[in-house]
Amino acid sequence: MNIKEQVYQSKILIVDDNPVNVSLLQQILNINGYVNIESSCDPTSVIPLYKKNHYDLILLDLNMPVMDGFAVMAQLSEYIKEDYLPVIVITAMTDHDVCTRSLSMGARDFINKPFDHMEVSHRIFNMLEVRVLYKQHYEQEKILEQKVKDRTMLLEESNLDMVRRLGQASEHRDNETGMHIIRMSIACEKLARAMGLDDQFAQNMLEASPLHDLGKIGIPDNVLLKKGKLNDDEWIIMKTHTTIGFDLLKNHASEIVALAQSIALNHHEKWDGSGYPGGLKGDEIPIEARIASICDVFDALTSARPYKKPWPVEDVTVFIKENSGSHFDPQITDIFIQIIPELVILRKQYSD
């Protein structure tokens, strides 16, 4: 359908308390080929009619009882903030102040009484042509916007998959499973949301936390895969996986990677300062690391490993409560306990 055809298909509302004026305008519009014309002699009906039909043009008389045209335009302005709705004022008044006030309230043009058929036809067509072009542009913008959203979502999903795969590479080296990475990262997101942190931070936690143990890639097999207890020297080497992960992720502009770097370095810090590598205490530990720490411990303890059986959820809950204020941030612990039922369901969804 070309622009001219769209113009004649446009939805038009005539509002005038004088039925004679309404009839004359309808005749002019009909003669010119417009097919979607409605009218009302009651100005209070404009908003209900507009909300129902979303007109492309309103022909509006100014001088009406109960509610004048200015009041109608004031009401309309609340509903068309994001839209371009041509309002053509019908008036016998030519006062400069009236014209200025009408334009300031949203009127796009004027039709003077008595009507000049040719003038009316041209003014209405011109206004509707602009309306059609606006709608076309708006629809194109919406299509492009959706395409950008779709591509962005696809890119985010791809990035998350790559991050998880990289995280899984480190986990596989010490007999962890890929499901641990997924469960732990989703738990971080859920906990962040439960804490009332903003959506973007929670999403970033989902994407960054899979790299918390990336540094294990740099730990020698004789230490990382040792079945027995590590001696003092081996434990010193094992603890360097935090700084190795930090080094692997540094000097990157991405907000996600910066968050992953912080988590990799600090997720073994403890609330009482007894953790590593920096011996940070309390709020010195970045919030992202405090979140990752409790989620990592919960999933590790409830998971089976070659060297241990999974702990029952009840026992892990007791352990976390007992370590609140020493290992874990007490406030985060209280919130974490509340979401444990969700994490139990999560474990069933992503079982090893």
C-alpha positions as CSV (number, residue, x, y, z in Angstrom):
1,M,0.0,0.0,0.0
2,N,1.5,3.3,-1.0
3,I,1.5,6.5,1.1
4,K,-1.5,8.0,-0.6
5,E,-3.6,4.9,0.0
6,Q,-2.5,4.8,3.6
7,V,-3.5,8.4,4.1
8,Y,-7.1,7.6,2.9
9,Q,-7.2,4.6,5.2
10,S,-6.2,6.7,8.3
11,K,-8.5,6.8,11.3
12,I,-10.1,10.3,11.8
13,L,-12.1,11.6,14.7
14,I,-14.2,14.8,14.4
15,V,-15.1,16.5,17.7
16,D,-17.6,19.4,17.6
17,D,-20.7,20.1,19.7
18,N,-22.4,21.4,16.5
19,P,-23.8,18.5,14.5
20,V,-23.9,20.7,11.3
21,N,-20.2,21.3,11.5
22,V,-19.7,17.6,12.0
23,S,-21.8,16.7,9.0
24,L,-20.0,19.2,6.7
25,L,-16.6,17.8,7.6
26,Q,-17.8,14.3,7.1
27,Q,-19.1,15.2,3.7
28,I,-15.7,16.8,2.7
29,L,-13.8,13.7,3.9
30,N,-16.1,11.3,2.2
31,I,-15.9,13.1,-1.1
32,N,-12.1,13.0,-0.9
33,G,-12.1,9.2,-0.3
34,Y,-11.5,8.9,3.5
35,V,-13.1,5.7,4.8
36,N,-12.4,5.5,8.5
37,I,-14.3,8.5,10.0
38,E,-15.9,8.8,13.4
39,S,-17.4,11.7,15.1
40,S,-18.6,12.9,18.5
41,C,-20.5,16.0,19.8
42,D,-19.4,15.2,23.3
43,P,-15.9,16.3,24.2
44,T,-15.8,14.1,27.3
45,S,-15.8,11.1,25.0
46,V,-12.6,11.9,23.3
47,I,-10.2,10.1,25.6
48,P,-12.3,6.8,25.8
49,L,-12.6,6.8,22.0
50,Y,-8.9,7.5,21.5
51,K,-7.8,4.8,24.0
52,K,-10.0,2.3,22.0
53,N,-9.2,3.4,18.5
54,H,-5.9,5.2,18.4
55,Y,-6.8,7.7,15.8
56,D,-4.3,9.2,13.2
57,L,-5.9,12.6,13.2
58,I,-8.4,14.5,15.4
59,L,-10.4,17.5,14.2
60,L,-11.2,19.4,17.4
61,D,-13.5,22.3,18.0
62,L,-12.3,24.8,20.7
63,N,-15.5,26.4,21.8
64,M,-17.6,23.6,23.4
65,P,-19.7,23.3,26.6
66,V,-18.6,21.2,29.6
67,M,-15.1,20.8,28.2
68,D,-13.5,23.1,25.7
69,G,-10.9,22.0,23.1
70,F,-8.0,23.2,25.3
71,A,-9.1,20.8,28.1
72,V,-9.4,18.0,25.6
73,M,-5.8,18.6,24.3
74,A,-4.5,18.7,27.9
75,Q,-6.0,15.3,28.5
76,L,-4.7,13.9,25.2
77,S,-1.2,15.0,26.1
78,E,-1.1,12.4,28.8
79,Y,-1.7,9.6,26.3
80,I,0.4,10.7,23.4
81,K,3.8,11.5,25.0
82,E,5.6,8.9,22.8
83,D,3.5,9.4,19.7
84,Y,2.9,12.0,17.0
85,L,-0.9,12.6,16.8
86,P,-1.9,15.5,14.6
87,V,-4.7,17.6,16.1
88,I,-6.3,20.2,13.8
89,V,-8.2,22.9,15.7
90,I,-11.6,23.9,14.3
91,T,-12.3,27.5,15.2
92,A,-14.0,30.7,14.1
93,M,-11.6,32.7,16.4
94,T,-8.5,34.3,14.8
95,D,-7.2,35.8,18.0
96,H,-3.4,35.5,18.2
97,D,-3.4,34.4,21.8
98,V,-5.9,31.6,21.0
99,C,-3.6,30.4,18.2
100,T,-0.5,30.5,20.3
101,R,-2.1,28.7,23.2
102,S,-3.5,26.0,20.8
103,L,-0.1,25.4,19.3
104,S,1.6,25.2,22.7
105,M,-0.9,22.5,23.8
106,G,-0.3,20.3,20.8
107,A,-2.3,21.6,17.9
108,R,-0.6,21.1,14.6
109,D,-2.8,23.2,12.3
110,F,-6.1,25.2,12.1
111,I,-9.3,25.0,10.0
112,N,-11.3,28.2,10.0
113,K,-15.1,28.4,10.1
114,P,-16.9,28.7,7.7
115,F,-15.1,25.8,6.0
116,D,-13.3,26.2,2.7
117,H,-13.6,22.7,1.1
118,M,-10.3,22.9,-0.8
119,E,-8.4,24.3,2.2
120,V,-9.8,21.6,4.5
121,S,-8.9,18.9,2.0
122,H,-5.3,20.0,1.7
123,R,-4.7,20.6,5.4
124,I,-6.1,17.2,6.4
125,F,-4.1,15.4,3.6
126,N,-0.9,17.1,4.5
127,M,-1.2,16.3,8.2
128,L,-2.1,12.7,7.5
129,E,0.8,12.3,5.1
130,V,3.2,13.3,7.9
131,R,1.4,10.9,10.3
132,V,1.9,8.0,7.8
133,L,5.6,8.8,7.3
134,Y,6.0,9.0,11.1
135,K,4.4,5.6,11.7
136,Q,6.6,4.1,8.9
137,H,9.7,5.5,10.6
138,Y,8.5,4.4,14.0
139,E,7.9,0.8,12.8
140,Q,11.3,0.7,11.1
141,E,12.9,1.8,14.3
142,K,11.1,-0.9,16.3
143,I,12.2,-3.5,13.8
144,L,15.8,-2.4,14.0
145,E,15.6,-2.1,17.8
146,Q,14.3,-5.7,18.0
147,K,17.0,-6.9,15.7
148,V,19.6,-5.2,17.9
149,K,18.1,-6.8,21.0
150,D,18.1,-10.3,19.4
151,R,21.7,-9.9,18.3
152,T,22.7,-8.6,21.7
153,M,21.0,-11.5,23.4
154,L,22.6,-14.0,21.0
155,L,26.0,-12.4,21.7
156,E,25.4,-12.5,25.5
157,E,24.4,-16.1,25.3
158,S,27.5,-16.9,23.2
159,N,29.8,-15.0,25.6
160,L,28.2,-16.8,28.6
161,D,28.7,-20.2,26.9
162,M,32.4,-19.3,26.2
163,V,33.0,-18.2,29.8
164,R,31.4,-21.3,31.2
165,R,33.5,-23.5,28.9
166,L,36.6,-21.7,30.0
167,G,35.6,-22.2,33.6
168,Q,34.9,-25.8,33.0
169,A,38.4,-26.3,31.5
170,S,39.9,-25.4,34.9
171,E,37.3,-27.4,36.9
172,H,37.9,-30.5,34.9
173,R,41.5,-30.5,35.9
174,D,40.6,-31.1,39.5
175,N,37.7,-33.5,38.9
176,E,35.0,-30.9,39.2
177,T,32.1,-31.0,36.8
178,G,30.7,-28.5,34.3
179,M,27.4,-28.6,36.2
180,H,29.2,-27.1,39.2
181,I,30.1,-24.1,37.2
182,I,26.5,-23.6,36.0
183,R,24.9,-24.2,39.4
184,M,27.4,-21.9,41.1
185,S,26.9,-19.1,38.6
186,I,23.1,-19.2,38.7
187,A,23.2,-19.3,42.5
188,C,25.4,-16.1,42.5
189,E,22.8,-14.4,40.3
190,K,19.9,-15.6,42.5
191,L,21.7,-14.4,45.7
192,A,22.5,-11.0,44.2
193,R,18.8,-10.5,43.3
194,A,17.7,-11.7,46.7
195,M,20.0,-9.1,48.3
196,G,18.3,-6.4,46.3
197,L,21.2,-5.6,44.1
198,D,20.4,-4.3,40.6
199,D,19.5,-6.5,37.7
200,Q,22.7,-5.6,35.7
201,F,24.9,-6.6,38.6
202,A,23.1,-9.9,39.1
203,Q,23.4,-10.6,35.3
204,N,27.1,-9.7,35.5
205,M,27.5,-12.2,38.4
206,L,26.0,-14.9,36.3
207,E,28.5,-14.2,33.5
208,A,31.6,-13.6,35.6
209,S,31.5,-16.1,38.4
210,P,32.2,-19.2,36.2
211,L,35.8,-18.0,36.1
212,H,36.3,-18.0,39.8
213,D,38.8,-21.0,39.7
214,L,40.4,-20.2,36.3
215,G,43.8,-20.0,38.0
216,K,43.7,-23.7,38.7
217,I,44.9,-24.0,35.1
218,G,48.3,-22.9,36.4
219,I,48.6,-25.3,39.3
220,P,50.9,-28.4,38.8
221,D,49.1,-31.8,38.5
222,N,51.1,-33.2,41.5
223,V,49.4,-30.6,43.7
224,L,46.0,-30.1,42.0
225,L,45.3,-33.8,41.6
226,K,46.9,-35.1,44.9
227,K,44.5,-37.5,46.6
228,G,45.8,-37.0,50.1
229,K,46.1,-33.9,52.2
230,L,48.4,-31.2,50.9
231,N,51.6,-30.4,52.9
232,D,52.5,-26.9,53.8
233,D,54.5,-26.2,50.6
234,E,51.8,-27.7,48.4
235,W,49.1,-25.7,50.1
236,I,51.1,-22.5,49.4
237,I,51.2,-23.5,45.7
238,M,47.5,-24.3,45.7
239,K,46.6,-20.9,47.1
240,T,48.3,-19.2,44.2
241,H,45.4,-20.2,41.9
242,T,43.7,-17.0,43.1
243,T,46.6,-14.7,41.9
244,I,47.1,-16.8,38.7
245,G,43.4,-16.2,37.9
246,F,43.8,-12.5,38.6
247,D,46.8,-12.3,36.3
248,L,45.1,-14.2,33.5
249,L,42.1,-11.8,33.6
250,K,43.8,-8.4,34.1
251,N,44.2,-5.6,31.6
252,H,40.8,-6.1,29.9
253,A,38.3,-3.3,29.4
254,S,35.2,-5.6,29.8
255,E,33.1,-4.9,32.9
256,I,32.4,-8.7,33.1
257,V,36.0,-9.6,33.0
258,A,36.9,-7.0,35.6
259,L,34.3,-8.6,37.9
260,A,35.6,-12.1,37.1
261,Q,39.1,-10.9,38.0
262,S,37.9,-9.6,41.4
263,I,36.1,-12.9,42.1
264,A,39.0,-15.0,41.0
265,L,41.4,-13.1,43.4
266,N,39.1,-12.8,46.4
267,H,36.7,-15.7,46.6
268,H,38.8,-17.4,49.3
269,E,38.9,-14.4,51.6
270,K,37.0,-14.9,54.8
271,W,34.9,-12.4,56.8
272,D,37.2,-12.7,59.9
273,G,40.4,-12.0,57.9
274,S,41.7,-15.6,58.0
275,G,41.3,-16.2,54.2
276,Y,43.8,-15.8,51.3
277,P,45.6,-14.4,49.4
278,G,45.3,-10.9,51.0
279,G,43.9,-11.6,54.4
280,L,41.1,-9.1,53.7
281,K,38.5,-8.7,56.4
282,G,34.8,-7.8,56.5
283,D,33.8,-5.1,54.0
284,E,37.3,-5.0,52.6
285,I,36.3,-8.1,50.7
286,P,34.5,-7.1,47.5
287,I,30.8,-7.9,47.6
288,E,31.0,-10.0,44.4
289,A,33.6,-12.3,46.1
290,R,31.5,-12.6,49.3
291,I,28.6,-13.8,47.1
292,A,30.7,-16.2,45.1
293,S,32.4,-17.6,48.2
294,I,29.2,-18.8,49.9
295,C,27.7,-20.1,46.6
296,D,30.9,-22.0,45.8
297,V,31.1,-23.6,49.2
298,F,27.5,-24.7,49.2
299,D,27.7,-26.4,45.8
300,A,31.0,-28.0,46.6
301,L,29.8,-29.5,49.8
302,T,26.5,-30.8,48.4
303,S,28.4,-32.4,45.4
304,A,30.0,-35.8,45.2
305,R,33.7,-35.9,44.5
306,P,36.1,-38.9,44.1
307,Y,37.4,-38.1,47.5
308,K,34.1,-37.5,49.4
309,K,30.4,-38.1,49.4
310,P,27.9,-35.2,49.1
311,W,26.8,-33.7,52.3
312,P,23.1,-33.6,53.0
313,V,21.6,-30.1,52.5
314,E,20.6,-30.0,56.1
315,D,24.3,-30.5,57.2
316,V,25.6,-27.9,54.8
317,T,23.0,-25.4,56.1
318,V,24.2,-26.0,59.6
319,F,27.8,-25.6,58.5
320,I,27.1,-22.3,56.8
321,K,25.2,-21.0,59.8
322,E,28.0,-22.0,62.1
323,N,30.5,-20.2,59.9
324,S,28.5,-17.0,59.6
325,G,30.7,-14.2,60.9
326,S,33.9,-16.1,60.5
327,H,34.0,-17.5,56.9
328,F,30.9,-15.8,55.5
329,D,29.4,-12.3,55.7
330,P,26.6,-12.6,58.3
331,Q,24.1,-10.5,56.3
332,I,24.7,-12.4,53.1
333,T,24.4,-15.7,55.1
334,D,21.0,-14.8,56.4
335,I,19.7,-14.1,52.8
336,F,21.5,-17.1,51.4
337,I,19.7,-19.4,53.9
338,Q,16.4,-18.1,52.6
339,I,17.2,-19.1,49.0
340,I,18.5,-22.6,49.7
341,P,15.2,-24.2,48.7
342,E,15.7,-22.6,45.2
343,L,19.2,-24.0,45.1
344,V,17.9,-27.5,45.9
345,I,15.6,-27.3,42.8
346,L,18.6,-25.9,40.8
347,R,20.7,-28.9,41.7
348,K,17.9,-31.2,40.3
349,Q,17.8,-29.2,37.1
350,Y,21.5,-29.3,36.6
351,S,22.5,-32.6,38.2
352,D,26.0,-34.0,37.8
